Amino acid sequence: MSDSSRTSSLTTEYAADNVCRILTLDGGGAKGFYTLGVLKEIEAMLGCPLYKRFDLVFGTSTGAIIASLIALGYEVDQIHALYVTHVPRVMACKSATARTEALQCLAKEVFKDKTFEDVMTGIGIVATRWMTERPMIFKGNITQAHGRKGTFKPGFGVSIADAVQASCSAYPFFERKVVVSAGGDKIELIDGGYCANNPTLFAIADATVALEKERKDLRVVNVGVGIYPEPKPSILMRIAKKWLAVQLLQKTLEINTQSMDQLRDILFKDVPTIRISDTFERPEMATDLLEHNIDKLNILRQRGSESFATREVQLREFLI
């Protein structure tokens, strides 16, 4: 990666053990700044880049961007710098076409020609197939495959840039993304949040079924984007009824997130899991997934750092 030549202060090394540590990152658009606030503190606690401590990193939508960069070896400060540069610009666009073009530029500029063969730890990037209404999960290693291993290709042969853009394509605010697999199949995809805005169940399935890990040997850290009051719409948004569409999309993703977490708690109650995604009710915290005010986004990052502090003791037990 182009900006990894600087000497890192994160040099701690951990001995291999029998524990499978899993990091899963929810979708939520610009609210991913909250996620970065949490992850910065976790990284500092560990003293090493996150890919060195987590065996699987799964992400949906904004979580897919962060998860991919972690798996490629980026440190959280580097990811935050990219978010500050790119995310407000994408979210400030006024049309789906403009947002899609800006998102594509972001993906190409950040990920360049990287493929799923370049990742340094297990990865899962969740998108949704438009035609069949089923998930499509991009993975880097054949050991994560649940079948069809004979034809397995890392990321189905799709570049990380294209897979991430697909995972972030929150239709109708972004246009649908068409990717071409290694076998030449054209597949139309939309945001992974429509099938698993919280990708934890898919990650646990990989660990227990594909990797054949015992449940008692798993440690799952699931980081969300926080829950906030709805912002007041502008007059133009009221006239265009755009705010209703934003509310509907956001509510859909939040319902999906909570449903997936409840199902995880039922099916995998015995799997040690920490979920970090606090609720903020003060009016000044009002925001949504299309937020582009950098000052507000910086506040979300700070709230993420504070959320880490309330789980620090348990996280230390999980990870160190």
C-alpha positions as CSV (number, residue, x, y, z in Angstrom):
1,M,0.0,0.0,0.0
2,S,1.2,3.4,-0.9
3,D,1.2,5.0,2.5
4,S,2.6,2.2,4.6
5,S,6.2,3.1,4.2
6,R,6.2,5.1,7.4
7,T,7.5,3.4,10.5
8,S,4.7,2.1,12.6
9,S,4.6,2.4,16.4
10,L,2.3,-0.6,16.5
11,T,4.8,-3.4,17.0
12,T,3.3,-5.8,19.6
13,E,3.4,-9.4,18.5
14,Y,1.1,-12.1,20.0
15,A,1.9,-15.8,20.1
16,A,-0.5,-18.1,18.2
17,D,-3.2,-19.8,20.3
18,N,-6.3,-21.8,19.7
19,V,-8.7,-18.9,19.9
20,C,-10.4,-17.6,16.7
21,R,-10.9,-13.9,17.0
22,I,-13.6,-12.3,14.8
23,L,-14.2,-8.7,14.0
24,T,-17.5,-7.8,12.4
25,L,-18.5,-4.3,11.2
26,D,-22.0,-3.0,10.5
27,G,-23.1,-0.9,7.6
28,G,-24.3,2.7,8.1
29,G,-22.9,5.0,5.5
30,A,-21.1,8.1,6.9
31,K,-21.8,6.9,10.5
32,G,-18.8,4.6,10.0
33,F,-16.8,7.4,11.7
34,Y,-18.3,6.0,15.0
35,T,-16.8,2.6,14.0
36,L,-13.4,4.1,13.5
37,G,-13.5,5.7,16.9
38,V,-14.0,2.3,18.5
39,L,-11.4,0.6,16.4
40,K,-8.8,3.3,17.1
41,E,-9.0,2.4,20.8
42,I,-8.9,-1.3,20.2
43,E,-5.9,-1.0,18.0
44,A,-4.1,1.2,20.6
45,M,-4.9,-1.4,23.3
46,L,-3.5,-4.2,21.2
47,G,-0.4,-2.3,20.1
48,C,-0.6,-3.9,16.6
49,P,-2.5,-3.5,13.4
50,L,-5.9,-5.2,13.7
51,Y,-5.3,-7.8,11.0
52,K,-2.6,-9.3,13.2
53,R,-5.0,-10.1,16.0
54,F,-8.3,-10.9,14.2
55,D,-8.5,-14.2,12.2
56,L,-11.7,-13.1,10.4
57,V,-12.8,-9.5,9.6
58,F,-16.3,-9.2,8.1
59,G,-17.9,-6.0,6.9
60,T,-21.1,-4.6,5.3
61,S,-21.3,-1.3,3.3
62,T,-19.2,1.3,5.2
63,G,-18.0,-1.7,7.3
64,A,-16.9,-3.3,4.1
65,I,-14.6,-0.4,3.3
66,I,-13.1,-0.5,6.8
67,A,-12.8,-4.3,6.9
68,S,-11.1,-4.4,3.5
69,L,-8.5,-1.8,4.5
70,I,-7.9,-3.6,7.8
71,A,-7.3,-6.9,5.9
72,L,-4.9,-5.1,3.6
73,G,-2.8,-4.0,6.5
74,Y,-3.9,-0.4,7.0
75,E,-3.9,1.1,10.5
76,V,-6.9,2.9,11.8
77,D,-5.4,6.4,11.5
78,Q,-4.8,5.8,7.8
79,I,-8.4,4.6,7.3
80,H,-9.7,7.7,9.2
81,A,-7.6,10.0,7.0
82,L,-9.2,8.3,3.9
83,Y,-12.7,8.8,5.4
84,V,-12.1,12.4,6.1
85,T,-10.9,13.0,2.5
86,H,-13.6,11.0,0.7
87,V,-16.8,10.3,2.6
88,P,-18.1,13.8,3.0
89,R,-17.5,14.4,-0.7
90,V,-19.5,11.2,-1.7
91,M,-22.4,11.9,0.7
92,A,-22.7,15.6,-0.3
93,C,-23.6,14.6,-3.9
94,K,-27.2,15.5,-4.9
95,S,-28.1,12.5,-7.1
96,A,-27.7,8.7,-7.2
97,T,-25.6,9.0,-10.3
98,A,-23.3,11.6,-8.8
99,R,-22.9,9.5,-5.6
100,T,-22.3,6.4,-7.5
101,E,-19.6,8.1,-9.6
102,A,-18.0,9.5,-6.5
103,L,-18.1,6.1,-4.7
104,Q,-16.5,4.5,-7.7
105,C,-13.7,7.1,-7.7
106,L,-13.2,6.5,-4.0
107,A,-13.0,2.7,-4.4
108,K,-10.6,2.9,-7.4
109,E,-8.3,5.6,-5.7
110,V,-8.2,3.8,-2.4
111,F,-8.0,0.1,-3.4
112,K,-6.4,0.6,-6.9
113,D,-5.8,-2.9,-8.4
114,K,-5.9,-4.9,-5.1
115,T,-7.5,-8.3,-5.2
116,F,-8.7,-10.7,-2.5
117,E,-5.4,-12.5,-2.9
118,D,-3.7,-9.5,-1.3
119,V,-5.4,-9.7,2.1
120,M,-3.5,-10.5,5.2
121,T,-6.2,-12.2,7.2
122,G,-9.6,-13.8,6.7
123,I,-12.2,-11.5,5.2
124,G,-15.9,-11.4,4.3
125,I,-17.5,-8.5,2.3
126,V,-21.3,-8.7,2.1
127,A,-23.3,-7.6,-0.9
128,T,-26.8,-8.5,-2.0
129,R,-27.7,-10.1,-5.4
130,W,-30.4,-7.9,-7.0
131,M,-32.0,-10.6,-9.1
132,T,-32.0,-13.5,-6.7
133,E,-32.3,-11.5,-3.5
134,R,-29.6,-13.5,-1.8
135,P,-26.2,-12.5,-0.2
136,M,-23.0,-12.6,-2.1
137,I,-20.0,-12.7,0.2
138,F,-16.6,-12.0,-1.1
139,K,-13.9,-14.0,0.6
140,G,-10.1,-14.3,0.3
141,N,-9.4,-17.9,1.3
142,I,-10.7,-21.3,0.1
143,T,-10.8,-22.4,3.7
144,Q,-13.8,-20.1,4.2
145,A,-15.8,-21.8,1.4
146,H,-18.9,-23.8,2.4
147,G,-18.9,-25.7,-1.0
148,R,-17.9,-25.5,-4.6
149,K,-14.2,-25.5,-3.5
150,G,-13.1,-26.9,-6.8
151,T,-14.0,-23.7,-8.6
152,F,-13.2,-21.3,-5.7
153,K,-11.6,-18.0,-6.7
154,P,-10.7,-15.4,-4.1
155,G,-13.4,-12.8,-4.2
156,F,-15.0,-14.6,-7.2
157,G,-12.3,-13.0,-9.2
158,V,-13.7,-9.5,-8.5
159,S,-11.4,-6.7,-7.5
160,I,-11.7,-5.4,-3.9
161,A,-12.6,-2.0,-5.3
162,D,-15.6,-3.4,-7.2
163,A,-16.7,-5.7,-4.3
164,V,-16.6,-2.8,-1.8
165,Q,-18.5,-0.5,-4.1
166,A,-21.2,-3.2,-4.5
167,S,-21.4,-3.6,-0.8
168,C,-21.9,0.1,-0.4
169,S,-24.5,0.6,-3.2
170,A,-27.5,1.5,-1.0
171,Y,-30.1,1.6,-3.7
172,P,-31.9,3.9,-4.6
173,F,-29.4,6.5,-3.2
174,F,-26.7,4.7,-5.2
175,E,-27.1,2.9,-8.5
176,R,-26.8,-0.8,-8.6
177,K,-23.3,-2.2,-9.2
178,V,-22.6,-4.8,-11.9
179,V,-19.5,-7.0,-11.3
180,V,-18.0,-9.6,-13.6
181,S,-16.8,-12.9,-11.9
182,A,-13.7,-14.9,-12.9
183,G,-16.1,-17.2,-14.9
184,G,-17.4,-14.2,-16.9
185,D,-20.8,-14.0,-15.2
186,K,-22.3,-10.5,-14.9
187,I,-23.9,-10.1,-11.5
188,E,-26.0,-7.1,-10.4
189,L,-25.5,-6.2,-6.8
190,I,-26.8,-3.7,-4.2
191,D,-25.9,-2.8,-0.6
192,G,-25.1,-5.8,1.7
193,G,-27.2,-4.1,4.3
194,Y,-30.4,-5.4,2.7
195,C,-29.5,-8.9,3.6
196,A,-27.1,-8.6,6.6
197,N,-26.3,-5.0,7.7
198,N,-24.8,-6.8,10.7
199,P,-22.6,-9.5,9.2
200,T,-21.8,-11.4,12.5
201,L,-23.9,-14.5,11.7
202,F,-22.1,-15.0,8.4
203,A,-18.7,-14.7,10.2
204,I,-19.6,-17.2,12.9
205,A,-20.9,-19.6,10.2
206,D,-17.5,-19.4,8.5
207,A,-15.7,-20.0,11.8
208,T,-17.8,-22.9,13.0
209,V,-18.7,-24.6,9.7
210,A,-16.0,-23.9,7.2
211,L,-13.1,-23.5,9.6
212,E,-14.5,-26.1,12.0
213,K,-13.7,-24.0,15.1
214,E,-15.3,-24.9,18.4
215,R,-17.8,-22.4,19.7
216,K,-15.9,-22.1,23.0
217,D,-12.8,-21.1,21.1
218,L,-14.5,-18.1,19.4
219,R,-14.3,-14.4,20.5
220,V,-16.5,-12.1,18.5
221,V,-16.3,-8.3,18.5
222,N,-19.2,-6.7,16.6
223,V,-18.9,-2.9,16.1
224,G,-22.0,-1.0,14.9
225,V,-22.4,2.7,13.9
226,G,-24.5,3.9,16.9
227,I,-28.1,4.9,16.9
228,Y,-29.1,8.6,16.7
229,P,-32.1,10.8,16.6
230,E,-33.4,11.6,13.1
231,P,-32.2,15.0,11.7
232,K,-34.9,17.6,10.8
233,P,-35.3,17.8,7.0
234,S,-34.7,20.9,5.0
235,I,-37.5,22.5,3.1
236,L,-36.2,21.2,-0.2
237,M,-36.0,17.7,1.2
238,R,-39.6,18.0,2.4
239,I,-40.8,19.1,-1.0
240,A,-38.9,16.3,-2.8
241,K,-39.9,13.8,-0.1
242,K,-36.3,12.7,-0.1
243,W,-36.1,12.7,3.7
244,L,-38.9,10.1,3.8
245,A,-36.8,7.8,1.5
246,V,-33.8,8.3,3.7
247,Q,-35.8,7.5,6.8
248,L,-37.2,4.4,5.2
249,L,-33.7,3.2,4.2
250,Q,-32.2,3.9,7.5
251,K,-35.1,2.2,9.4
252,T,-34.8,-0.8,7.1
253,L,-31.1,-1.2,7.8
254,E,-31.6,-0.7,11.6
255,I,-34.3,-3.3,11.7
256,N,-32.1,-5.7,9.8
257,T,-29.2,-5.0,12.2
258,Q,-31.3,-5.6,15.3
259,S,-32.9,-8.8,13.8
260,M,-29.6,-10.3,12.9
261,D,-28.2,-9.6,16.3
262,Q,-31.2,-11.1,18.0
263,L,-30.9,-14.2,15.8
264,R,-27.2,-14.5,16.7
265,D,-28.1,-14.3,20.4
266,I,-30.6,-17.1,19.9
267,L,-28.5,-19.4,17.7
268,F,-25.0,-18.7,19.2
269,K,-25.8,-17.6,22.7
270,D,-22.8,-19.6,23.9
271,V,-20.3,-17.8,21.6
272,P,-18.6,-15.0,23.6
273,T,-19.6,-11.8,21.8
274,I,-19.2,-8.1,22.5
275,R,-21.4,-5.7,20.6
276,I,-20.5,-2.1,20.6
277,S,-23.2,0.3,19.2
278,D,-24.6,2.7,21.7
279,T,-27.8,4.8,21.5
280,F,-27.5,8.6,21.6
281,E,-30.7,10.6,22.3
282,R,-29.5,14.2,22.7
283,P,-30.9,16.3,19.8
284,E,-27.5,17.6,18.8
285,M,-26.5,14.0,17.9
286,A,-29.2,13.8,15.2
287,T,-27.7,12.4,12.0
288,D,-28.2,9.8,9.2
289,L,-26.2,7.7,6.8
290,L,-25.8,10.5,4.3
291,E,-24.2,12.9,6.8
292,H,-21.4,15.0,5.3
293,N,-20.7,17.7,7.9
294,I,-17.2,16.9,9.0
295,D,-17.7,18.4,12.4
296,K,-20.6,16.1,13.1
297,L,-18.7,13.1,11.8
298,N,-15.8,14.0,14.1
299,I,-18.3,14.0,17.0
300,L,-19.4,10.5,16.0
301,R,-15.8,9.3,16.1
302,Q,-15.4,10.7,19.6
303,R,-18.6,8.9,20.7
304,G,-17.1,5.7,19.3
305,S,-14.0,6.2,21.5
306,E,-16.2,6.7,24.5
307,S,-18.2,3.6,23.7
308,F,-15.0,1.6,23.7
309,A,-14.2,2.8,27.2
310,T,-17.4,1.2,28.6
311,R,-16.2,-2.3,27.3
312,E,-12.5,-2.0,27.7
313,V,-12.1,-4.5,30.5
314,Q,-14.1,-7.2,28.6
315,L,-12.3,-6.4,25.3
316,R,-9.0,-6.8,27.0
317,E,-10.1,-10.2,28.2
318,F,-11.1,-11.2,24.7
319,L,-8.1,-9.9,22.8
320,I,-5.0,-9.9,25.0
